[in-house]
Amino acid sequence: MTSSAAIWDKLENLPRPTLGELFSAVRDGGEGADEPGGTDRVAMLSGRIELEEGGILFDWSKTHLDRAVIAAFEELVEAMDFSGMRAKLFGGEVVNPTEGRAADHATLRGTGDEAKVEEAMALIDRMGMLVDAIHQGALGEIEHLIHIGIGGSALGPALGVDALSRDLSYFDVHVVSNIDGVALEAAFAKCVPAKTLIAVASKTFTTIETMTNAQSALKWLADNGVSDPGGRVIALTANPEGAVEWGVDETRILPFQESVGGRYSIWSSIGFPIAMAVGMDDFRAMLGGAKAVDEHFRDTDGAANLVLRAAFADLYYARVRGCQTRAVFAYDERLGLFPDYLQQLEMESNGKRVTADMQPVDGPTAPITWGGVGTDAQHAVFQLLHQGTHLVPVDFIASIAPGDELDPAHHRILLMNCFAQGAALMAGKAGEDPARNYPGDRPSATILCDDLDAAALGALIAFHEHRVFANAALMGINPFDQFGVELGKAMAKAIEKGGEEFDASTEALLGASGISR
Ligand code: F6P
């Protein structure tokens, strides 16, 4: 079998036809003569994942993937034993060796090891019972929910609530993550204490930002006449003992598995505010959409696997074409928080410098994920995409069905712009002068949902989770730990404790801000 180093070498040295050349059906019998162009190319590099209702189209034809590049990546799939890694993931085996853990997030959608799926379903049912009970008034007249968490304990809930509860929300949900008290005060200002529930979301139940915010929320309830503030707290955690110790009654603790990582936890009880806002049926539909992607990813081999194909393009741009960033633009206001969500998912997972067996990685790992919403971003950052010196692969995400009920012109203009951007990036245009010249040959992929409902959101998120996994498996890195975040936390603790000397700059900043040490 060819070594991965030899495959990367091959990829480096393959011919680099432009997108224009790849789309051209005319090949003159020369090199690449069997490369399909035009609509055949679109057919070769597009595919759908069907959901219970509707589905999602994944069009990777405007990337530089061609038969030769794909064939090389398929060799890499073999060389890195991708199938073995994937079988371990879905089999509930250890795929996070530094922490000796499995990564069981898919079990919460009903995919994976049978016993683990059963355990996960019981946890979801338990959450469902509490959600339904609260909806029926078990905790009194509740109108507001302040969800306190950070990182993976906040980004998913914020995205899910924002994306799915615009038409109908059973509760007024506020997600607070930052330790900056301004964030919590903003939520307080919008809630009536007597009608407010507090969800404390923390996998570890030790994160200083979350625990400090939770204490302040309890104080706010007490200061505003709520007689039993503790009775208003729901804990969402993989550390139920910690929650009990903190003072939460066991009946109001919704646990999840230790083997579900923070940034993969939206499917667990961390998704409680989503279920509160949209109801359990929609929450379960979100899980169902994710399950459809699990099954596609688990059961499809080679480049026909749409997730794997996306990972081929990611790796090709990051490692062969030297792209340091990857941009994601949702042409859908409801996905405004999706780039933030992806930033943690991709960068915390694959921003690594050693392989799973502790060797230095043999090339760049995760590019920097950034993005925004279209069309806003067109009027702000797209200049760089079209004419800047960086090559930035772009993903566009859109929904065929509109999310609004205004004049259909709104949605038509939105989608037209989305498709026009991909076409313009690829085609470019010769200018009368260099300033008006568009080089073109800039890659993009388009993810087009029939509708952006709960199932589609679940599918989109699961697609990206597995995309991250596929990237990691092909690079030989562990996407499930995050030791990089620990040093800064330890230093903050050391500053708080005092007695340790820091560098002159940090000492000066501490002195200037009057932080007592
Ligand atoms: O510091 C990073 C991190 O550990 C993330 O991975 C995690 O999502 C976040 O902190 C919050 O952790 P917890 O849910 O344990 O409060």
Residues whose N, C-alpha, C, O or C-beta is under 5 A from the ligand:
A	BS01	F6P	I150 G151 G152 S153 A201 S202 K203 T204 F205 T207 G262 R263 Q482 V485
